[in-house]
Amino acid sequence: MADKKQNYSADQIQVLKGLEPVRRRPGMYIGTTDVRGLHHLIWEVLDNAIDEAMAGYCDRIMVILNEDGSVTVADNGRGIPVDKHKVTGVSALETVLTVLHAGGKFGGDDSGYKVSGGLHGVGVSVVNALSTKILAEIRRDGKVYSHEYKMGVAQGDIKVTGETKSTGTSMTFWPDTKVFETVEFDTPTIITRLRQQAYLTKGVCISFEDKRKGRHEGEIAGDASYKYQFYFEGGVKSYVDHLNLNKDAVCDVIYIEYEVPEAKIEIALQYSQTYNENIITFANNIHTLEGGMHLTGFKSALTRSLNNYARSKSFLKEKDLNMTNEDVREGLTAVISVKLADPQFEGQTKSKLGNPEIRKAVETVFNEKLSEYLEENPNDGKLIIAKGMLASRARLASRAARDTVLRKGALEGMTLPGKLADCTSRDPKNSELYIVEGDSAGGSAKQGRDRYTQAILPLRGKILNVEQARLDRMLGNNEIKALIIALGTGIGETFDIERLRYNRIVIMTDADVDGAHIRTLLLTLFFRYFKPLIEAGFIYIAQPPLYKVSKGKTSEYAFSDEAKDKILKDWGIEIKTEEEQAEEEDDEANEAKNKKPKKPRASIQRYKGLGEMNPDQLWETTMDPERRTMLKVSIKDAELADSVFDTLMGSEVLPRRKFIQTHAKKVKNLDI
Ligand code: 0RA
């Protein structure tokens, strides 16, 4: 920054004395001089127009990126006063543009709550200080006034440049390329901001136009402009509508707007059929990411009024416990916006509202208004309480499940599942657990195994998709519970690898799509809840053969198509497709009639499932430690696998679809 300053010769720097500190240390006023700081200039001017709108004098704001790199922010408010102050001899316009933090002083009429004084409410004078030029155009009292500033200094007097019936303020500024690392504005950043401001300032139409050339795809020569317009009649209510667009709503959007001496409070909320909460809060149109007093007040009122209502309507009986904060926030989407005279921003990123009086104000208003709403809309009331009570029951069930299943020592006392055919050995080092898909394969495995070292646990059908289930539901699933008890380690907080009953856990599923699915479900379970077992190298995948190839009295197993082809080749048999083979058999029947010598023949049996193998076959191909091959599941790609599980198992449909499309060919190969 120091060298940037030196780029100016002494007479070039004619910045107004009062604004010099801004040029010396821009960071103090706009945070940074990178692209974020650059956008700060727009936010600053925009905030002033929003103030005018919030005061009720303006319903249109335009932001234009001009071809020459300047930005225009225009509104149809009252227009900044241009007449000279009797004492100072300077107009309000000039004061706003040349005196640091002057903005607020001129708003002290009936406008109430100002954005200025907030995070970036440093005043338009800062924009003036960091721009090579500003052109202010004011429409007021039937005239168009214009005043130009260079390097922060007014150029002559305010001029009347025309007549008009309308009123408003327009500011065009040229960011100083010597101050900013970049002067390239980013359209998506601006659009996001404008949309958000439009939600927060209901009834105001905010438009955007990008007149810079060569920016937009499909742009027709001579018409480089690119336009957006935001207008939300419902304000934050529309915001909640937007956030819940793709969710199943439980009730209507509840909307509350109320003014108390401390603040103007606007709240919109809606429940949807999801488990997540999404509460977005603002103070004076600034996103309070870290929450603060308004959020605290909202949360306590929500819990209190819903419990009161549930009790008064006997949804909650005397013996029932109250719903907790977490219970009543499950599936909740809410936007809270407060506007107050003197916001205090605290926290790591100065985005936490600190005013203590706001907590009580929001709590009182919201409690009263929500209770009123519930009384007037008993149907919504019933649905909301049902949702909260369901969450409450799930939480209690989850705790109960944890208490019974997870409590330390509880598993030792628990009897092993009936369908587990355990091994005789009690030494984990010598013990293996085969998790087998289906009862029939389970039966073969039980008969074919080495009883001393091999235990068999058949799983019926598909186990629960743990990725989408909560822990309590998961533990309510018999297949999973049986598996956890058989493993002996416990799960979650009580997991203890020392109690593991088998040092080899073998997943044995069919070589088809269902088998692959069950294998993935089991691997997901292990990745999410038994990672140490994978890290220790205890998890394996069995490799049953795909084919049995026989010729006369000899037969061999093939574990892949290539292996099968190789066996046939070694036996001197041509590889044919099934149709050709059928034709050939007809031919051979004819040849037999013609008494020609026979070609060598083989029979190929393809195993569609483990159940098709008899116990002996299963033993010699898949389970006999002397002959079997198994794949050890490694943690090396755990992270990758983890994300793949998320994609395939999680509830986000879009990424899953994308994944399946990208990998469609590979997936198809599984479905032989
Ligand atoms: C103070 C007084 C009045 C207007 C404004 C400020 C004002 C400032 C900005 C900044 C951007 N757009 C604006 N529009 C208006 C006028 C008070 C009156 O007319 O009585």
Residues whose N, C-alpha, C, O or C-beta is under 5 A from the ligand:
A	BS01	0RA	N48 A49 E52 D75 G77 R78 G79 I80 P81 F106 G107 T169
